[in-house]
Amino acid sequence: MDSEPGRGSTFHFLIRFAAVGAAADHPLPSHQHLDGLHALVIDDSAVTRDILVSTLAGWGVNAVSAGSGEAGIKLLETASQAFAFVLLDAKMPRLDGVGTARIIGRLPAERRPAIVMLSPVGSRDTDSWRDAGIAGCVDKPVRQSELLEAILDALGVGEPATDGGGVQARHAPTRSPMDILVVEDHPVNQKLALAMLEKWGHRPVLAQDGRDALEKLSVHRYDLILMDMQMPVMDGLEATRHFRARETGARTPIIAMTANAMDGDRETCLAAGMDEYLSKPIRAADLLTLLDRFAPARGGGSGFDYATALAGEDREILEIVAEPFIAFFPGEIVTMRTALAAGDQALLRRTAHSLVGNCAIFGATPMVQAARKIEKHDPGRDPELDVGALISVLEEDFKVLAVEIREQLARPAPG
C-alpha cells in the first residue's frame, strides 16, 4: 500500500481467478428448433432475468421469468402451457438451483422441462447436478453461443458434444437409419421430433393426424411409428386400431406420445395395439432408448452390436458379465422349454423378461425382440404364435452371439 496524507492511498494486491476459455471463433448454431417454444428463467437477479428473457425472445422463444425457486415451481405447476426448458440459477437464497431441480423432477411428466443450470465459473458440481436431473450447464457470465448450444443439447436437437463440458453424455444411435412416421398435430412438437430424428440420421415423415397416418401407411412401410394420442380428425388410439386390423407381415412398432400422462394410459395404449409409451415433453434420452429397443433386426448373425453395447457400458463391465451370461443362457432355454410344455405362462414370461435385459446389454436386437415376443405373448389372444420356434431362434442366435462376444473381447481395447 502507498499512502500520502491529504492525497489518498493506493492499494496493490493479487487475486487468483479460475481460467476462462477463449470465446469460440464460430457463428451461433441455428436456433430454428427453438422457435415457438415456451421457457422459464429462474434467477434471483432481475438484471440477469431481463437479459436472458430478451436473448431467448431473439431466438423465437416465449420466455417468462421468476425471481426464486419457489416462484418458478409455482409457475411450472400452474401455467396453461408446459415449458420446454428452464434456465436455472445455481446460487439463489433459500431454495438453490439443485433444490429447485429436485422438486421439478417430482412434477408430473407433462410438467417436467429440460433444465439448464447457470453457475459461476468453477462452481460446477457435475455428480449432484446429474442426480438432480440437470441436462446441461453454462458458466456465468453467460455467452450466447454456449447458452444456445446447451439449450439445444438439453432438448436433444444440438450437435453431439465433443468434450466433457456437459452434465450428461449423449450418444446418437449407432444402428442403421430408420424410416419413421411421426403422427403429431402440434407444430412445435412436430419440429422438435423431426429435428431429433434427423439429427440422429433417421428418415422421419410427418402425418398431421390419424387419418393422414393411415393414408401414408397404405402406400409405404415404416420401421417405426411415433403416434400422438390426442389429435383432431382421428386420434392415436383409433388410428392404431385401424392399422393393426389391416396390418400384414411383420409387426410395426408404435410408440404412443401424450402430454396428459395418467394412471392407466399405458395400459390403454397397449390394449389398442401400441408397443410403448412416452410422456411429453419428449426427452431425447428416453426416445433414444426406445428407438434402439425397436430398431429392426439386420440380417446375419445374432445382431451383436458392440458399438451400441459400449455406448451404454464400459468395456470392463461387459468383460465381467460376458462369461456369466454365456454360462447361464443355455439353462434359461431349458427353463423356457419346460415352462412351455407345462403351460406355466408365469415362469415362461419371467424367464423371457430376464433374457430381454441380458441380451440388450450386448446390443443383440434380434434376440431381444424374440424374447420380448415370448414375454408379451397371450395364448388366448394369439394362439397361432409358435413360441417353441421362437425359443429355437434364441438358442441358435445365442450360439453365434457367444462366439462374437468372445472374439470381440479378445481384441485389444481401443485407444
C-alpha positions in Angstrom: 0.0 0.0 0.0 1.2 3.5 -0.9 -0.3 6.3 1.2 0.2 10.1 1.2 -1.5 12.3 3.7 -4.0 14.7 2.1 -3.8 12.8 -1.2 -5.1 9.3 -0.5 -3.9 5.7 -0.7 -3.0 3.3 -3.5 -3.6 -0.4 -2.8 -1.8 -3.2 -4.7 -2.9 -6.8 -4.5 -3.1 -10.1 -6.4 -6.3 -12.2 -6.9 -6.3 -15.7 -8.3 -9.2 -16.3 -10.7 -10.2 -19.5 -12.4 -9.2 -19.6 -16.1 -12.0 -19.0 -18.6 -11.6 -20.5 -22.1 -11.4 -18.2 -25.1 -14.6 -17.4 -26.8 -15.3 -19.8 -29.6 -14.5 -18.4 -33.0 -17.5 -19.6 -34.9 -21.1 -18.4 -35.5 -24.0 -19.2 -33.3 -25.6 -22.5 -34.1 -29.1 -22.4 -35.7 -31.9 -21.6 -33.3 -34.7 -22.6 -35.6 -35.6 -25.5 -33.4 -36.5 -23.1 -30.6 -39.0 -21.0 -32.5 -42.3 -21.1 -30.7 -41.1 -23.0 -27.6 -42.0 -21.9 -24.1 -39.3 -21.4 -21.5 -38.9 -20.3 -17.9 -35.9 -18.3 -16.4 -35.4 -18.7 -12.7 -32.9 -16.3 -11.2 -32.9 -14.0 -8.2 -31.2 -11.2 -10.2 -33.7 -9.0 -12.0 -31.0 -7.8 -14.4 -30.0 -11.3 -15.4 -33.6 -12.4 -15.8 -34.3 -9.5 -18.2 -31.2 -10.2 -20.2 -32.0 -13.9 -20.6 -35.6 -13.3 -21.4 -34.6 -10.8 -24.1 -32.0 -13.2 -25.5 -34.5 -16.1 -25.7 -37.0 -13.8 -27.4 -34.4 -13.1 -30.1 -34.4 -16.8 -30.8 -38.2 -17.0 -31.1 -38.7 -18.4 -27.6 -41.7 -17.3 -25.5 -40.0 -16.8 -22.1 -41.2 -15.7 -18.7 -39.2 -15.4 -15.5 -39.4 -16.0 -11.8 -37.2 -14.4 -9.0 -36.9 -17.5 -6.8 -37.1 -21.3 -6.9 -40.4 -21.3 -5.1 -42.0 -18.9 -7.6 -40.6 -20.8 -10.5 -42.1 -24.1 -9.3 -45.4 -22.4 -8.9 -45.3 -21.3 -12.5 -44.4 -24.8 -13.6 -47.3 -26.2 -11.8 -50.0 -23.7 -12.9 -49.0 -22.4 -16.3 -51.5 -23.2 -19.1 -48.7 -24.1 -21.5 -46.0 -26.5 -20.3 -42.4 -25.2 -20.6 -39.9 -27.0 -22.8 -36.9 -25.9 -20.8 -35.8 -23.9 -17.8 -32.7 -21.8 -17.3 -32.0 -22.2 -13.6 -29.6 -20.1 -11.4 -27.4 -22.4 -9.2 -26.9 -19.8 -6.5 -30.1 -18.5 -5.0 -31.1 -17.8 -1.4 -33.4 -20.1 0.5 -34.0 -22.7 -2.3 -30.9 -23.0 -4.5 -30.7 -24.4 -8.0 -30.2 -28.1 -7.1 -33.0 -28.0 -4.6 -35.3 -26.4 -7.2 -34.3 -29.0 -9.8 -35.1 -31.9 -7.4 -38.6 -30.5 -6.9 -39.0 -30.1 -10.6 -38.1 -33.7 -11.1 -41.0 -34.7 -8.9 -43.6 -32.9 -11.0 -45.9 -34.8 -13.4 -44.1 -35.9 -16.6 -46.0 -33.4 -18.7 -44.9 -30.6 -16.4 -41.2 -31.5 -16.3 -39.0 -29.4 -18.6 -35.4 -29.9 -19.5 -33.1 -28.0 -17.1 -30.0 -25.9 -17.9 -28.1 -24.7 -14.9 -26.4 -21.3 -14.8 -23.5 -21.1 -12.4 -20.4 -19.1 -11.6 -17.1 -20.2 -13.2 -15.5 -23.1 -11.2 -18.6 -23.9 -9.1 -20.0 -26.9 -11.1 -20.9 -30.0 -9.2 -21.4 -32.4 -12.0 -22.4 -35.5 -10.0 -25.0 -33.9 -7.8 -26.4 -32.0 -10.8 -26.7 -35.2 -12.8 -28.5 -36.8 -9.9 -30.9 -33.8 -9.8 -31.8 -34.4 -13.5 -30.0 -31.3 -14.9 -29.4 -31.8 -18.6 -26.8 -29.1 -19.2 -24.9 -26.2 -17.6 -23.5 -22.8 -18.6 -20.9 -20.7 -16.8 -21.7 -17.1 -15.8 -21.2 -14.6 -17.3 -23.3 -16.3 -20.0 -22.1 -16.3 -23.6 -24.9 -16.6 -26.1 -23.2 -19.3 -28.1 -22.7 -21.5 -25.0 -26.2 -20.9 -23.8 -27.7 -21.8 -27.2 -25.7 -24.9 -27.5 -26.6 -26.0 -24.0 -30.3 -25.5 -24.6 -30.2 -27.3 -28.0 -28.3 -30.2 -26.4 -30.7 -30.4 -23.4 -33.6 -30.6 -25.8 -31.8 -33.3 -27.8 -31.5 -31.3 -31.0 -27.9 -30.0 -30.6 -24.8 -31.3 -32.2 -23.1 -34.2 -30.4 -20.8 -33.0 -27.6 -17.0 -33.2 -28.4 -15.7 -32.6 -24.8 -16.6 -33.2 -21.2 -18.4 -29.9 -20.6 -21.9 -31.2 -20.4 -23.5 -32.8 -17.4 -24.8 -35.8 -19.3 -23.1 -37.6 -22.2 -25.5 -38.2 -25.1 -25.0 -40.9 -27.7 -26.5 -40.9 -31.1 -27.9 -44.3 -32.2 -25.3 -46.5 -33.9 -27.8 -48.6 -35.8 -28.9 -48.2 -39.4 -31.2 -45.2 -40.2 -34.9 -46.0 -39.9 -38.0 -44.8 -41.8 -40.1 -43.3 -39.0 -43.6 -42.0 -39.3 -44.3 -39.1 -36.9 -48.0 -38.6 -36.3 -48.4 -35.2 -34.5 -50.6 -32.2 -35.0 -48.8 -29.6 -32.9 -46.3 -27.5 -34.9 -43.8 -27.1 -32.1 -43.9 -30.8 -31.2 -43.6 -31.7 -34.9 -40.5 -29.5 -35.2 -38.7 -31.0 -32.2 -39.5 -34.6 -33.1 -38.4 -34.2 -36.7 -35.2 -32.3 -35.7 -34.1 -35.0 -33.2 -34.8 -37.9 -35.6 -33.0 -36.1 -38.5 -30.0 -35.3 -36.3 -29.7 -39.0 -35.4 -29.6 -40.0 -39.0 -33.2 -41.3 -39.4 -35.7 -40.5 -42.2 -38.8 -39.1 -40.5 -42.1 -38.4 -42.4 -44.8 -36.3 -40.8 -48.5 -37.1 -40.6 -50.9 -34.4 -39.3 -53.4 -36.7 -37.7 -54.5 -40.3 -37.5 -56.3 -40.3 -40.9 -53.3 -38.8 -42.6 -51.2 -41.5 -41.0 -53.4 -44.3 -42.3 -53.1 -42.9 -45.8 -49.3 -42.8 -45.6 -49.2 -46.3 -44.1 -51.2 -47.6 -47.0 -48.5 -46.7 -49.5 -45.3 -47.1 -47.5 -43.9 -49.4 -44.9 -42.2 -47.7 -42.0 -39.8 -49.2 -39.5 -41.4 -47.4 -36.5 -44.4 -45.1 -35.8 -44.4 -42.3 -33.2 -48.2 -41.7 -32.5 -49.6 -38.7 -30.6 -52.6 -39.7 -28.5 -54.8 -36.6 -28.8 -55.4 -35.3 -32.3 -58.3 -33.8 -34.3 -59.9 -35.8 -37.2 -58.7 -39.2 -35.8 -56.8 -39.7 -32.5 -53.9 -42.0 -32.0 -55.8 -44.9 -30.4 -58.3 -45.1 -33.2 -55.6 -44.9 -35.8 -53.7 -47.6 -34.2 -56.7 -49.9 -34.0 -57.4 -49.4 -37.7 -53.8 -50.0 -38.7 -53.4 -53.2 -36.6 -56.7 -54.6 -38.1 -55.3 -54.4 -41.6 -51.6 -54.9 -40.9 -49.9 -57.7 -42.7 -46.4 -59.1 -42.4 -44.0 -58.2 -39.6 -45.5 -56.0 -36.8 -44.5 -52.3 -37.0 -43.7 -50.9 -33.5 -45.9 -48.0 -32.5 -44.8 -45.7 -29.6 -47.5 -43.5 -28.1 -46.9 -39.9 -27.2 -49.0 -37.9 -24.8 -48.9 -34.7 -22.7 -51.5 -35.9 -20.2 -49.9 -38.9 -18.5 -52.4 -40.5 -16.2 -52.7 -43.8 -14.4 -53.9 -46.4 -16.9 -52.9 -44.6 -20.0 -50.1 -47.0 -20.7 -52.4 -50.0 -20.4 -54.9 -48.2 -22.7 -52.2 -47.7 -25.3 -51.1 -51.3 -25.2 -54.6 -52.6 -25.4 -55.1 -50.5 -28.6 -52.1 -52.2 -30.2 -49.3 -49.8 -29.3 -46.0 -51.1 -28.1 -44.7 -48.4 -25.8 -45.5 -45.1 -24.3 -43.6 -41.7 -23.9 -44.7 -38.8 -21.9 -44.4 -35.3 -23.3 -42.3 -33.2 -23.4 -40.3 -36.0 -25.1 -36.8 -36.4 -23.7 -34.0 -37.3 -26.1 -32.6 -40.0 -23.8 -36.0 -41.7 -23.4 -36.7 -41.6 -27.2 -33.2 -42.9 -28.0 -33.7 -45.8 -25.7 -37.0 -46.8 -27.4 -35.6 -46.3 -30.9 -32.7 -48.6 -30.0 -35.1 -51.2 -28.5 -37.3 -51.3 -31.5 -34.7 -51.0 -34.2 -35.3 -53.6 -36.9 -33.1 -56.6 -37.0 -30.4 -56.7 -39.5 -29.7 -59.8 -41.5 -26.9 -62.2 -40.4 -25.6 -63.4 -37.1 -27.1 -62.7 -33.7 -27.3 -58.9 -34.3 -24.5 -58.3 -31.8 -23.7 -54.6 -31.9 -20.5 -54.0 -29.9 -20.5 -50.2 -30.6 -24.0 -49.9 -29.2 -23.1 -52.1 -26.2 -20.2 -49.9 -25.4 -22.3 -46.7 -25.7 -24.1 -47.8 -22.6 -21.5 -49.8 -20.7 -17.7 -49.7 -20.0 -15.7 -52.5 -21.6 -14.8 -53.7 -18.1 -18.4 -54.2 -17.3 -19.0 -56.2 -20.5 -16.0 -58.4 -19.7 -17.4 -59.0 -16.2 -20.9 -60.0 -17.3 -19.9 -61.8 -20.6 -18.9 -65.2 -19.2 -21.7 -65.5 -16.6 -24.2 -64.6 -19.4 -22.7 -67.3 -21.7 -22.8 -69.8 -18.9 -26.4 -69.3 -17.7 -28.1 -68.8 -21.1 -28.5 -72.5 -22.1 -30.2 -73.2 -18.7 -32.7 -70.4 -19.4 -33.5 -72.1 -22.7 -34.2 -75.3 -20.9 -36.4 -73.5 -18.3 -38.5 -71.9 -21.1 -39.0 -75.2 -22.9 -40.0 -76.9 -19.6 -42.4 -74.0 -18.8 -43.9 -74.1 -22.3 -44.5 -77.9 -22.1 -46.1 -77.5 -18.6 -48.2 -74.5 -19.7 -46.6 -72.4 -17.0 -47.0 -68.9 -18.5 -45.8 -67.1 -15.5 -42.4 -68.9 -15.5 -42.1 -68.5 -19.3 -42.7 -64.8 -19.2 -40.4 -64.3 -16.2 -37.6 -66.1 -17.9 -38.1 -64.3 -21.2 -38.2 -60.9 -19.4 -34.8 -61.7 -17.9 -33.4 -62.5 -21.3 -34.7 -59.2 -22.8 -32.5 -57.3 -20.4 -29.5 -59.5 -20.7 -29.4 -59.7 -24.5 -29.9 -55.9 -24.6 -26.6 -55.4 -22.8 -24.8 -56.8 -25.8 -26.9 -55.0 -28.4 -28.3 -58.3 -29.7 -31.6 -56.8 -31.0 -33.0 -59.8 -32.8 -32.7 -61.8 -29.6 -34.2 -59.0 -27.6 -37.2 -58.9 -30.0 -37.7 -62.7 -29.9 -37.5 -62.8 -26.1 -39.9 -59.9 -25.9 -42.5 -61.6 -28.1 -42.4 -64.6 -25.7 -42.7 -62.3 -22.7 -45.7 -60.4 -24.2 -47.4 -63.5 -25.7 -51.0 -64.1 -24.6 -52.1 -67.6 -25.8 -55.7 -66.6 -25.6 -55.3 -63.7 -27.9 -52.7 -65.1 -30.3 -52.9 -68.9 -30.2 -51.1 -69.2 -33.6 -47.7 -67.8 -32.4 -45.2 -70.6 -32.3 -43.4 -69.9 -29.0 -41.3 -73.1 -29.4 -39.9 -71.8 -32.7 -39.0 -68.5 -31.0 -37.2 -70.4 -28.3 -35.3 -72.3 -31.0 -34.4 -69.0 -32.7 -33.0 -67.7 -29.4 -31.0 -70.9 -28.9 -29.4 -70.7 -32.4 -28.7 -67.0 -32.2 -27.1 -67.5 -28.8 -24.5 -69.8 -30.3 -23.5 -67.2 -32.8 -23.6 -64.4 -30.1 -21.3 -66.3 -27.7 -18.7 -66.6 -30.4 -19.0 -63.0 -31.4 -18.7 -61.8 -27.8 -15.6 -63.8 -27.2 -14.0 -62.7 -30.4 -14.7 -59.1 -29.6 -13.4 -59.2 -26.1 -10.2 -61.0 -27.2 -9.3 -57.9 -29.2 -7.2 -55.1 -27.6 -9.3 -52.3 -26.1 -9.5 -49.3 -28.5 -7.4 -46.2 -27.6 
